[in-house]
Amino acid sequence: MRLLTHNLLQCNKKGVTNGFPLIIRPTKIKYEESPFDKDFTVAMIPKLEYSALLKALQWVQECPGVASGDALPPSSLPQLPGELPGKPEDEEGFLRRSRPWRCPPRPR
């Protein structure tokens, strides 16, 4: 599942009081390269729950293959700022660093 998809999901099971974000505990990571698409990235930013995205990235980084550096190419999980920039659509560097949520890795 792509992290963007994960960011849009929530648990609607009866009795669950806090069903977002869903916890990720990956055992395997698959990396797929994709081209940078600025328009798509800018269009998706308003739909994101940014704090949940940062938490999901943290969970992925804790995966054994990622933590050891074996599962992903170097710098495929760049550091994102703790808060979304004021005008992210004008921040080319931020948009390019946003690769982890708009494309792979795919936790499995």
Jmol script that loads the backbone (N, CA, C; Angstrom):
load data "model"
ATOM      1  N   MET A   1       0.841  -1.166   0.000  1.00  0.00           N
ATOM      2  CA  MET A   1       0.000   0.000   0.000  1.00  0.00           C
ATOM      3  C   MET A   1       0.895   1.241   0.000  1.00  0.00           C
ATOM      4  N   ARG A   2       0.571   2.183  -0.829  1.00  0.00           N
ATOM      5  CA  ARG A   2       1.314   3.431  -0.849  1.00  0.00           C
ATOM      6  C   ARG A   2       0.947   4.250   0.388  1.00  0.00           C
ATOM      7  N   LEU A   3       1.887   5.065   0.853  1.00  0.00           N
ATOM      8  CA  LEU A   3       1.620   5.861   2.044  1.00  0.00           C
ATOM      9  C   LEU A   3       0.513   6.884   1.806  1.00  0.00           C
ATOM     10  N   LEU A   4       0.339   7.319   0.574  1.00  0.00           N
ATOM     11  CA  LEU A   4      -0.755   8.228   0.268  1.00  0.00           C
ATOM     12  C   LEU A   4      -2.093   7.530   0.505  1.00  0.00           C
ATOM     13  N   THR A   5      -2.219   6.301   0.045  1.00  0.00           N
ATOM     14  CA  THR A   5      -3.445   5.526   0.268  1.00  0.00           C
ATOM     15  C   THR A   5      -3.677   5.340   1.757  1.00  0.00           C
ATOM     16  N   HIS A   6      -2.620   4.993   2.483  1.00  0.00           N
ATOM     17  CA  HIS A   6      -2.726   4.805   3.928  1.00  0.00           C
ATOM     18  C   HIS A   6      -3.254   6.062   4.595  1.00  0.00           C
ATOM     19  N   ASN A   7      -2.816   7.224   4.145  1.00  0.00           N
ATOM     20  CA  ASN A   7      -3.202   8.484   4.759  1.00  0.00           C
ATOM     21  C   ASN A   7      -4.693   8.772   4.587  1.00  0.00           C
ATOM     22  N   LEU A   8      -5.321   8.163   3.613  1.00  0.00           N
ATOM     23  CA  LEU A   8      -6.732   8.407   3.347  1.00  0.00           C
ATOM     24  C   LEU A   8      -7.651   7.372   3.990  1.00  0.00           C
ATOM     25  N   LEU A   9      -7.090   6.344   4.622  1.00  0.00           N
ATOM     26  CA  LEU A   9      -7.890   5.266   5.218  1.00  0.00           C
ATOM     27  C   LEU A   9      -8.138   5.498   6.702  1.00  0.00           C
ATOM     28  N   GLN A  10      -9.266   4.982   7.179  1.00  0.00           N
ATOM     29  CA  GLN A  10      -9.525   4.966   8.605  1.00  0.00           C
ATOM     30  C   GLN A  10     -10.374   3.742   8.934  1.00  0.00           C
ATOM     31  N   CYS A  11     -10.307   3.318  10.164  1.00  0.00           N
ATOM     32  CA  CYS A  11     -11.091   2.168  10.608  1.00  0.00           C
ATOM     33  C   CYS A  11     -12.488   2.633  10.978  1.00  0.00           C
ATOM     34  N   ASN A  12     -13.497   2.005  10.403  1.00  0.00           N
ATOM     35  CA  ASN A  12     -14.877   2.366  10.740  1.00  0.00           C
ATOM     36  C   ASN A  12     -15.587   1.244  11.490  1.00  0.00           C
ATOM     37  N   LYS A  13     -14.805   0.363  12.086  1.00  0.00           N
ATOM     38  CA  LYS A  13     -15.369  -0.740  12.858  1.00  0.00           C
ATOM     39  C   LYS A  13     -16.108  -0.194  14.081  1.00  0.00           C
ATOM     40  N   LYS A  14     -17.287  -0.741  14.346  1.00  0.00           N
ATOM     41  CA  LYS A  14     -18.106  -0.285  15.467  1.00  0.00           C
ATOM     42  C   LYS A  14     -17.334  -0.414  16.777  1.00  0.00           C
ATOM     43  N   GLY A  15     -17.385   0.626  17.570  1.00  0.00           N
ATOM     44  CA  GLY A  15     -16.715   0.617  18.864  1.00  0.00           C
ATOM     45  C   GLY A  15     -15.315   1.210  18.843  1.00  0.00           C
ATOM     46  N   VAL A  16     -14.758   1.437  17.673  1.00  0.00           N
ATOM     47  CA  VAL A  16     -13.428   2.044  17.576  1.00  0.00           C
ATOM     48  C   VAL A  16     -13.588   3.544  17.734  1.00  0.00           C
ATOM     49  N   THR A  17     -12.890   4.108  18.725  1.00  0.00           N
ATOM     50  CA  THR A  17     -13.028   5.540  18.971  1.00  0.00           C
ATOM     51  C   THR A  17     -11.984   6.362  18.222  1.00  0.00           C
ATOM     52  N   ASN A  18     -10.820   5.810  17.970  1.00  0.00           N
ATOM     53  CA  ASN A  18      -9.777   6.540  17.252  1.00  0.00           C
ATOM     54  C   ASN A  18      -9.248   5.642  16.142  1.00  0.00           C
ATOM     55  N   GLY A  19      -9.906   5.653  15.002  1.00  0.00           N
ATOM     56  CA  GLY A  19      -9.545   4.760  13.903  1.00  0.00           C
ATOM     57  C   GLY A  19      -8.612   5.355  12.881  1.00  0.00           C
ATOM     58  N   PHE A  20      -7.953   6.455  13.235  1.00  0.00           N
ATOM     59  CA  PHE A  20      -7.040   7.092  12.298  1.00  0.00           C
ATOM     60  C   PHE A  20      -5.856   7.631  13.057  1.00  0.00           C
ATOM     61  N   PRO A  21      -4.656   7.473  12.577  1.00  0.00           N
ATOM     62  CA  PRO A  21      -4.286   6.688  11.402  1.00  0.00           C
ATOM     63  C   PRO A  21      -4.199   5.205  11.739  1.00  0.00           C
ATOM     64  N   LEU A  22      -4.353   4.389  10.709  1.00  0.00           N
ATOM     65  CA  LEU A  22      -4.161   2.955  10.877  1.00  0.00           C
ATOM     66  C   LEU A  22      -2.680   2.711  11.130  1.00  0.00           C
ATOM     67  N   ILE A  23      -2.373   1.812  12.027  1.00  0.00           N
ATOM     68  CA  ILE A  23      -0.977   1.517  12.360  1.00  0.00           C
ATOM     69  C   ILE A  23      -0.353   0.651  11.263  1.00  0.00           C
ATOM     70  N   ILE A  24       0.867   0.988  10.882  1.00  0.00           N
ATOM     71  CA  ILE A  24       1.617   0.201   9.893  1.00  0.00           C
ATOM     72  C   ILE A  24       2.713  -0.555  10.629  1.00  0.00           C
ATOM     73  N   ARG A  25       2.748  -1.865  10.451  1.00  0.00           N
ATOM     74  CA  ARG A  25       3.815  -2.713  10.983  1.00  0.00           C
ATOM     75  C   ARG A  25       4.354  -3.563   9.835  1.00  0.00           C
ATOM     76  N   PRO A  26       5.094  -2.950   8.916  1.00  0.00           N
ATOM     77  CA  PRO A  26       5.540  -3.698   7.733  1.00  0.00           C
ATOM     78  C   PRO A  26       6.566  -4.772   8.081  1.00  0.00           C
ATOM     79  N   THR A  27       6.483  -5.862   7.373  1.00  0.00           N
ATOM     80  CA  THR A  27       7.483  -6.921   7.499  1.00  0.00           C
ATOM     81  C   THR A  27       8.343  -6.981   6.244  1.00  0.00           C
ATOM     82  N   LYS A  28       7.853  -6.364   5.175  1.00  0.00           N
ATOM     83  CA  LYS A  28       8.568  -6.351   3.908  1.00  0.00           C
ATOM     84  C   LYS A  28       8.262  -5.033   3.200  1.00  0.00           C
ATOM     85  N   ILE A  29       9.262  -4.467   2.539  1.00  0.00           N
ATOM     86  CA  ILE A  29       9.094  -3.226   1.801  1.00  0.00           C
ATOM     87  C   ILE A  29       9.475  -3.469   0.351  1.00  0.00           C
ATOM     88  N   LYS A  30       8.639  -2.961  -0.551  1.00  0.00           N
ATOM     89  CA  LYS A  30       8.951  -3.038  -1.975  1.00  0.00           C
ATOM     90  C   LYS A  30       9.094  -1.607  -2.480  1.00  0.00           C
ATOM     91  N   TYR A  31      10.206  -1.298  -3.134  1.00  0.00           N
ATOM     92  CA  TYR A  31      10.460   0.049  -3.633  1.00  0.00           C
ATOM     93  C   TYR A  31      10.247   0.086  -5.137  1.00  0.00           C
ATOM     94  N   GLU A  32       9.455   1.059  -5.591  1.00  0.00           N
ATOM     95  CA  GLU A  32       9.225   1.250  -7.017  1.00  0.00           C
ATOM     96  C   GLU A  32       9.451   2.716  -7.342  1.00  0.00           C
ATOM     97  N   GLU A  33      10.313   2.995  -8.276  1.00  0.00           N
ATOM     98  CA  GLU A  33      10.612   4.365  -8.692  1.00  0.00           C
ATOM     99  C   GLU A  33       9.469   4.904  -9.544  1.00  0.00           C
ATOM    100  N   SER A  34       9.176   6.186  -9.399  1.00  0.00           N
ATOM    101  CA  SER A  34       8.182   6.829 -10.252  1.00  0.00           C
ATOM    102  C   SER A  34       8.619   8.272 -10.501  1.00  0.00           C
ATOM    103  N   PRO A  35       8.190   8.849 -11.614  1.00  0.00           N
ATOM    104  CA  PRO A  35       8.613  10.210 -11.938  1.00  0.00           C
ATOM    105  C   PRO A  35       7.943  11.248 -11.029  1.00  0.00           C
ATOM    106  N   PHE A  36       8.591  12.387 -10.887  1.00  0.00           N
ATOM    107  CA  PHE A  36       8.055  13.494 -10.103  1.00  0.00           C
ATOM    108  C   PHE A  36       6.928  14.155 -10.886  1.00  0.00           C
ATOM    109  N   ASP A  37       5.785  14.358 -10.243  1.00  0.00           N
ATOM    110  CA  ASP A  37       4.635  14.998 -10.860  1.00  0.00           C
ATOM    111  C   ASP A  37       4.177  16.130  -9.935  1.00  0.00           C
ATOM    112  N   LYS A  38       4.649  17.335 -10.221  1.00  0.00           N
ATOM    113  CA  LYS A  38       4.374  18.468  -9.350  1.00  0.00           C
ATOM    114  C   LYS A  38       2.878  18.740  -9.229  1.00  0.00           C
ATOM    115  N   ASP A  39       2.154  18.708 -10.332  1.00  0.00           N
ATOM    116  CA  ASP A  39       0.719  19.014 -10.295  1.00  0.00           C
ATOM    117  C   ASP A  39      -0.041  18.042  -9.393  1.00  0.00           C
ATOM    118  N   PHE A  40       0.264  16.758  -9.511  1.00  0.00           N
ATOM    119  CA  PHE A  40      -0.389  15.754  -8.672  1.00  0.00           C
ATOM    120  C   PHE A  40      -0.046  15.985  -7.204  1.00  0.00           C
ATOM    121  N   THR A  41       1.221  16.230  -6.933  1.00  0.00           N
ATOM    122  CA  THR A  41       1.670  16.433  -5.565  1.00  0.00           C
ATOM    123  C   THR A  41       0.959  17.627  -4.940  1.00  0.00           C
ATOM    124  N   VAL A  42       0.919  18.743  -5.642  1.00  0.00           N
ATOM    125  CA  VAL A  42       0.253  19.947  -5.131  1.00  0.00           C
ATOM    126  C   VAL A  42      -1.237  19.694  -4.914  1.00  0.00           C
ATOM    127  N   ALA A  43      -1.877  18.963  -5.806  1.00  0.00           N
ATOM    128  CA  ALA A  43      -3.310  18.693  -5.694  1.00  0.00           C
ATOM    129  C   ALA A  43      -3.633  17.808  -4.489  1.00  0.00           C
ATOM    130  N   MET A  44      -2.715  16.940  -4.090  1.00  0.00           N
ATOM    131  CA  MET A  44      -2.987  16.009  -2.991  1.00  0.00           C
ATOM    132  C   MET A  44      -2.711  16.603  -1.616  1.00  0.00           C
ATOM    133  N   ILE A  45      -1.903  17.637  -1.529  1.00  0.00           N
ATOM    134  CA  ILE A  45      -1.519  18.194  -0.230  1.00  0.00           C
ATOM    135  C   ILE A  45      -2.719  18.580   0.631  1.00  0.00           C
ATOM    136  N   PRO A  46      -3.747  19.251   0.098  1.00  0.00           N
ATOM    137  CA  PRO A  46      -4.881  19.610   0.966  1.00  0.00           C
ATOM    138  C   PRO A  46      -5.643  18.397   1.507  1.00  0.00           C
ATOM    139  N   LYS A  47      -5.486  17.251   0.891  1.00  0.00           N
ATOM    140  CA  LYS A  47      -6.209  16.051   1.321  1.00  0.00           C
ATOM    141  C   LYS A  47      -5.457  15.270   2.398  1.00  0.00           C
ATOM    142  N   LEU A  48      -4.206  15.636   2.642  1.00  0.00           N
ATOM    143  CA  LEU A  48      -3.371  14.902   3.589  1.00  0.00           C
ATOM    144  C   LEU A  48      -3.612  15.310   5.029  1.00  0.00           C
ATOM    145  N   GLU A  49      -3.464  14.348   5.911  1.00  0.00           N
ATOM    146  CA  GLU A  49      -3.335  14.606   7.335  1.00  0.00           C
ATOM    147  C   GLU A  49      -1.835  14.492   7.593  1.00  0.00           C
ATOM    148  N   TYR A  50      -1.157  15.644   7.611  1.00  0.00           N
ATOM    149  CA  TYR A  50       0.310  15.657   7.588  1.00  0.00           C
ATOM    150  C   TYR A  50       0.927  14.964   8.800  1.00  0.00           C
ATOM    151  N   SER A  51       0.372  15.164   9.986  1.00  0.00           N
ATOM    152  CA  SER A  51       0.938  14.517  11.179  1.00  0.00           C
ATOM    153  C   SER A  51       0.836  12.989  11.069  1.00  0.00           C
ATOM    154  N   ALA A  52      -0.242  12.491  10.473  1.00  0.00           N
ATOM    155  CA  ALA A  52      -0.389  11.046  10.269  1.00  0.00           C
ATOM    156  C   ALA A  52       0.623  10.544   9.246  1.00  0.00           C
ATOM    157  N   LEU A  53       0.918  11.357   8.239  1.00  0.00           N
ATOM    158  CA  LEU A  53       1.932  10.988   7.257  1.00  0.00           C
ATOM    159  C   LEU A  53       3.298  10.853   7.923  1.00  0.00           C
ATOM    160  N   LEU A  54       3.646  11.797   8.772  1.00  0.00           N
ATOM    161  CA  LEU A  54       4.930  11.726   9.474  1.00  0.00           C
ATOM    162  C   LEU A  54       4.997  10.485  10.362  1.00  0.00           C
ATOM    163  N   LYS A  55       3.896  10.150  11.007  1.00  0.00           N
ATOM    164  CA  LYS A  55       3.859   8.950  11.859  1.00  0.00           C
ATOM    165  C   LYS A  55       4.023   7.691  11.014  1.00  0.00           C
ATOM    166  N   ALA A  56       3.360   7.641   9.856  1.00  0.00           N
ATOM    167  CA  ALA A  56       3.485   6.487   8.964  1.00  0.00           C
ATOM    168  C   ALA A  56       4.921   6.333   8.477  1.00  0.00           C
ATOM    169  N   LEU A  57       5.573   7.432   8.147  1.00  0.00           N
ATOM    170  CA  LEU A  57       6.980   7.361   7.735  1.00  0.00           C
ATOM    171  C   LEU A  57       7.848   6.807   8.864  1.00  0.00           C
ATOM    172  N   GLN A  58       7.553   7.219  10.089  1.00  0.00           N
ATOM    173  CA  GLN A  58       8.297   6.703  11.234  1.00  0.00           C
ATOM    174  C   GLN A  58       8.116   5.191  11.349  1.00  0.00           C
ATOM    175  N   TRP A  59       6.887   4.707  11.189  1.00  0.00           N
ATOM    176  CA  TRP A  59       6.623   3.266  11.276  1.00  0.00           C
ATOM    177  C   TRP A  59       7.372   2.511  10.177  1.00  0.00           C
ATOM    178  N   VAL A  60       7.386   3.063   8.975  1.00  0.00           N
ATOM    179  CA  VAL A  60       8.110   2.417   7.870  1.00  0.00           C
ATOM    180  C   VAL A  60       9.600   2.383   8.170  1.00  0.00           C
ATOM    181  N   GLN A  61      10.134   3.458   8.726  1.00  0.00           N
ATOM    182  CA  GLN A  61      11.558   3.508   9.039  1.00  0.00           C
ATOM    183  C   GLN A  61      11.945   2.489  10.103  1.00  0.00           C
ATOM    184  N   GLU A  62      10.995   2.058  10.915  1.00  0.00           N
ATOM    185  CA  GLU A  62      11.261   1.069  11.952  1.00  0.00           C
ATOM    186  C   GLU A  62      11.260  -0.364  11.421  1.00  0.00           C
ATOM    187  N   CYS A  63      10.830  -0.560  10.180  1.00  0.00           N
ATOM    188  CA  CYS A  63      10.846  -1.893   9.572  1.00  0.00           C
ATOM    189  C   CYS A  63      12.281  -2.397   9.529  1.00  0.00           C
ATOM    190  N   PRO A  64      12.539  -3.669   9.888  1.00  0.00           N
ATOM    191  CA  PRO A  64      13.906  -4.176   9.944  1.00  0.00           C
ATOM    192  C   PRO A  64      14.731  -3.939   8.672  1.00  0.00           C
ATOM    193  N   GLY A  65      14.186  -4.152   7.506  1.00  0.00           N
ATOM    194  CA  GLY A  65      14.939  -3.951   6.273  1.00  0.00           C
ATOM    195  C   GLY A  65      15.286  -2.499   6.016  1.00  0.00           C
ATOM    196  N   VAL A  66      14.409  -1.597   6.436  1.00  0.00           N
ATOM    197  CA  VAL A  66      14.650  -0.165   6.259  1.00  0.00           C
ATOM    198  C   VAL A  66      15.677   0.308   7.274  1.00  0.00           C
ATOM    199  N   ALA A  67      15.519  -0.120   8.513  1.00  0.00           N
ATOM    200  CA  ALA A  67      16.434   0.294   9.566  1.00  0.00           C
ATOM    201  C   ALA A  67      17.872  -0.126   9.262  1.00  0.00           C
ATOM    202  N   SER A  68      18.040  -1.287   8.635  1.00  0.00           N
ATOM    203  CA  SER A  68      19.390  -1.770   8.317  1.00  0.00           C
ATOM    204  C   SER A  68      19.918  -1.188   7.014  1.00  0.00           C
ATOM    205  N   GLY A  69      19.035  -0.565   6.206  1.00  0.00           N
ATOM    206  CA  GLY A  69      19.456   0.015   4.930  1.00  0.00           C
ATOM    207  C   GLY A  69      19.409  -0.959   3.775  1.00  0.00           C
ATOM    208  N   ASP A  70      18.884  -2.169   3.983  1.00  0.00           N
ATOM    209  CA  ASP A  70      18.860  -3.185   2.932  1.00  0.00           C
ATOM    210  C   ASP A  70      17.644  -3.081   2.007  1.00  0.00           C
ATOM    211  N   ALA A  71      16.529  -2.553   2.496  1.00  0.00           N
ATOM    212  CA  ALA A  71      15.272  -2.614   1.745  1.00  0.00           C
ATOM    213  C   ALA A  71      15.079  -1.477   0.742  1.00  0.00           C
ATOM    214  N   LEU A  72      15.716  -0.343   0.977  1.00  0.00           N
ATOM    215  CA  LEU A  72      15.471   0.820   0.136  1.00  0.00           C
ATOM    216  C   LEU A  72      16.774   1.440  -0.348  1.00  0.00           C
ATOM    217  N   PRO A  73      16.733   2.072  -1.508  1.00  0.00           N
ATOM    218  CA  PRO A  73      17.911   2.806  -1.982  1.00  0.00           C
ATOM    219  C   PRO A  73      18.249   3.949  -1.020  1.00  0.00           C
ATOM    220  N   PRO A  74      19.502   4.367  -0.955  1.00  0.00           N
ATOM    221  CA  PRO A  74      19.885   5.476  -0.080  1.00  0.00           C
ATOM    222  C   PRO A  74      19.049   6.721  -0.379  1.00  0.00           C
ATOM    223  N   SER A  75      18.702   7.429   0.637  1.00  0.00           N
ATOM    224  CA  SER A  75      17.930   8.679   0.601  1.00  0.00           C
ATOM    225  C   SER A  75      16.534   8.535  -0.007  1.00  0.00           C
ATOM    226  N   SER A  76      15.973   7.335  -0.052  1.00  0.00           N
ATOM    227  CA  SER A  76      14.611   7.180  -0.577  1.00  0.00           C
ATOM    228  C   SER A  76      13.569   7.609   0.454  1.00  0.00           C
ATOM    229  N   LEU A  77      13.966   7.726   1.712  1.00  0.00           N
ATOM    230  CA  LEU A  77      13.082   8.249   2.752  1.00  0.00           C
ATOM    231  C   LEU A  77      13.701   9.518   3.336  1.00  0.00           C
ATOM    232  N   PRO A  78      13.636  10.623   2.613  1.00  0.00           N
ATOM    233  CA  PRO A  78      14.233  11.858   3.116  1.00  0.00           C
ATOM    234  C   PRO A  78      13.464  12.407   4.311  1.00  0.00           C
ATOM    235  N   GLN A  79      14.111  13.253   5.067  1.00  0.00           N
ATOM    236  CA  GLN A  79      13.470  13.888   6.205  1.00  0.00           C
ATOM    237  C   GLN A  79      12.479  14.946   5.720  1.00  0.00           C
ATOM    238  N   LEU A  80      11.292  14.920   6.263  1.00  0.00           N
ATOM    239  CA  LEU A  80      10.298  15.951   5.991  1.00  0.00           C
ATOM    240  C   LEU A  80      10.215  16.869   7.207  1.00  0.00           C
ATOM    241  N   PRO A  81       9.866  18.141   6.994  1.00  0.00           N
ATOM    242  CA  PRO A  81       9.761  19.049   8.141  1.00  0.00           C
ATOM    243  C   PRO A  81       8.649  18.613   9.088  1.00  0.00           C
ATOM    244  N   GLY A  82       8.770  18.986  10.348  1.00  0.00           N
ATOM    245  CA  GLY A  82       7.776  18.623  11.350  1.00  0.00           C
ATOM    246  C   GLY A  82       6.402  19.215  11.095  1.00  0.00           C
ATOM    247  N   GLU A  83       6.360  20.312  10.341  1.00  0.00           N
ATOM    248  CA  GLU A  83       5.096  20.932   9.979  1.00  0.00           C
ATOM    249  C   GLU A  83       5.069  21.208   8.489  1.00  0.00           C
ATOM    250  N   LEU A  84       3.900  21.164   7.921  1.00  0.00           N
ATOM    251  CA  LEU A  84       3.717  21.453   6.507  1.00  0.00           C
ATOM    252  C   LEU A  84       4.084  22.914   6.255  1.00  0.00           C
ATOM    253  N   PRO A  85       4.899  23.201   5.214  1.00  0.00           N
ATOM    254  CA  PRO A  85       5.236  24.600   4.923  1.00  0.00           C
ATOM    255  C   PRO A  85       3.977  25.420   4.664  1.00  0.00           C
ATOM    256  N   GLY A  86       4.045  26.729   4.921  1.00  0.00           N
ATOM    257  CA  GLY A  86       2.903  27.613   4.748  1.00  0.00           C
ATOM    258  C   GLY A  86       2.311  27.581   3.347  1.00  0.00           C
ATOM    259  N   LYS A  87       3.162  27.596   2.335  1.00  0.00           N
ATOM    260  CA  LYS A  87       2.721  27.510   0.938  1.00  0.00           C
ATOM    261  C   LYS A  87       3.513  26.388   0.275  1.00  0.00           C
ATOM    262  N   PRO A  88       3.145  25.133   0.537  1.00  0.00           N
ATOM    263  CA  PRO A  88       3.925  24.010   0.008  1.00  0.00           C
ATOM    264  C   PRO A  88       4.007  23.990  -1.511  1.00  0.00           C
ATOM    265  N   GLU A  89       2.991  24.523  -2.192  1.00  0.00           N
ATOM    266  CA  GLU A  89       3.004  24.522  -3.660  1.00  0.00           C
ATOM    267  C   GLU A  89       4.135  25.379  -4.223  1.00  0.00           C
ATOM    268  N   ASP A  90       4.665  26.302  -3.403  1.00  0.00           N
ATOM    269  CA  ASP A  90       5.772  27.156  -3.835  1.00  0.00           C
ATOM    270  C   ASP A  90       7.126  26.621  -3.396  1.00  0.00           C
ATOM    271  N   GLU A  91       7.136  25.536  -2.662  1.00  0.00           N
ATOM    272  CA  GLU A  91       8.376  24.959  -2.114  1.00  0.00           C
ATOM    273  C   GLU A  91       8.814  23.756  -2.938  1.00  0.00           C
ATOM    274  N   GLU A  92       9.532  23.987  -4.013  1.00  0.00           N
ATOM    275  CA  GLU A  92       9.963  22.913  -4.915  1.00  0.00           C
ATOM    276  C   GLU A  92      10.742  21.833  -4.171  1.00  0.00           C
ATOM    277  N   GLY A  93      11.627  22.237  -3.280  1.00  0.00           N
ATOM    278  CA  GLY A  93      12.413  21.268  -2.512  1.00  0.00           C
ATOM    279  C   GLY A  93      11.529  20.370  -1.669  1.00  0.00           C
ATOM    280  N   PHE A  94      10.545  20.957  -1.000  1.00  0.00           N
ATOM    281  CA  PHE A  94       9.621  20.162  -0.193  1.00  0.00           C
ATOM    282  C   PHE A  94       8.838  19.192  -1.067  1.00  0.00           C
ATOM    283  N   LEU A  95       8.351  19.685  -2.206  1.00  0.00           N
ATOM    284  CA  LEU A  95       7.561  18.828  -3.101  1.00  0.00           C
ATOM    285  C   LEU A  95       8.382  17.640  -3.583  1.00  0.00           C
ATOM    286  N   ARG A  96       9.635  17.863  -3.895  1.00  0.00           N
ATOM    287  CA  ARG A  96      10.491  16.750  -4.348  1.00  0.00           C
ATOM    288  C   ARG A  96      10.805  15.785  -3.206  1.00  0.00           C
ATOM    289  N   ARG A  97      10.948  16.305  -1.985  1.00  0.00           N
ATOM    290  CA  ARG A  97      11.211  15.432  -0.833  1.00  0.00           C
ATOM    291  C   ARG A  97       9.972  14.660  -0.423  1.00  0.00           C
ATOM    292  N   SER A  98       8.822  15.018  -0.956  1.00  0.00           N
ATOM    293  CA  SER A  98       7.575  14.365  -0.567  1.00  0.00           C
ATOM    294  C   SER A  98       7.390  13.001  -1.218  1.00  0.00           C
ATOM    295  N   ARG A  99       8.352  12.532  -1.961  1.00  0.00           N
ATOM    296  CA  ARG A  99       8.276  11.236  -2.639  1.00  0.00           C
ATOM    297  C   ARG A  99       7.735  10.106  -1.767  1.00  0.00           C
ATOM    298  N   PRO A 100       8.106  10.014  -0.490  1.00  0.00           N
ATOM    299  CA  PRO A 100       7.638   8.860   0.290  1.00  0.00           C
ATOM    300  C   PRO A 100       6.129   8.708   0.358  1.00  0.00           C
ATOM    301  N   TRP A 101       5.367   9.774   0.303  1.00  0.00           N
ATOM    302  CA  TRP A 101       3.923   9.587   0.413  1.00  0.00           C
ATOM    303  C   TRP A 101       3.231   9.481  -0.932  1.00  0.00           C
ATOM    304  N   ARG A 102       3.784  10.065  -1.974  1.00  0.00           N
ATOM    305  CA  ARG A 102       3.078  10.038  -3.253  1.00  0.00           C
ATOM    306  C   ARG A 102       3.487   8.861  -4.109  1.00  0.00           C
ATOM    307  N   CYS A 103       4.545   8.197  -3.759  1.00  0.00           N
ATOM    308  CA  CYS A 103       4.975   7.001  -4.487  1.00  0.00           C
ATOM    309  C   CYS A 103       5.590   6.042  -3.486  1.00  0.00           C
ATOM    310  N   PRO A 104       6.204   4.963  -3.914  1.00  0.00           N
ATOM    311  CA  PRO A 104       6.739   3.969  -2.997  1.00  0.00           C
ATOM    312  C   PRO A 104       7.670   4.582  -1.975  1.00  0.00           C
ATOM    313  N   PRO A 105       7.968   3.935  -0.878  1.00  0.00           N
ATOM    314  CA  PRO A 105       7.900   2.495  -0.649  1.00  0.00           C
ATOM    315  C   PRO A 105       6.482   1.995  -0.367  1.00  0.00           C
ATOM    316  N   ARG A 106       6.300   0.716  -0.599  1.00  0.00           N
ATOM    317  CA  ARG A 106       5.017   0.073  -0.325  1.00  0.00           C
ATOM    318  C   ARG A 106       5.192  -0.942   0.805  1.00  0.00           C
ATOM    319  N   PRO A 107       4.739  -0.584   2.014  1.00  0.00           N
ATOM    320  CA  PRO A 107       4.797  -1.580   3.088  1.00  0.00           C
ATOM    321  C   PRO A 107       3.880  -2.746   2.785  1.00  0.00           C
ATOM    322  N   ARG A 108       4.317  -3.933   3.135  1.00  0.00           N
ATOM    323  CA  ARG A 108       3.500  -5.140   2.921  1.00  0.00           C
ATOM    324  C   ARG A 108       3.394  -5.922   4.201  1.00  0.00           C
TER     325      ARG A 108
END
end "model"
wireframe off; spacefill off
backbone 0.3
color backbone group
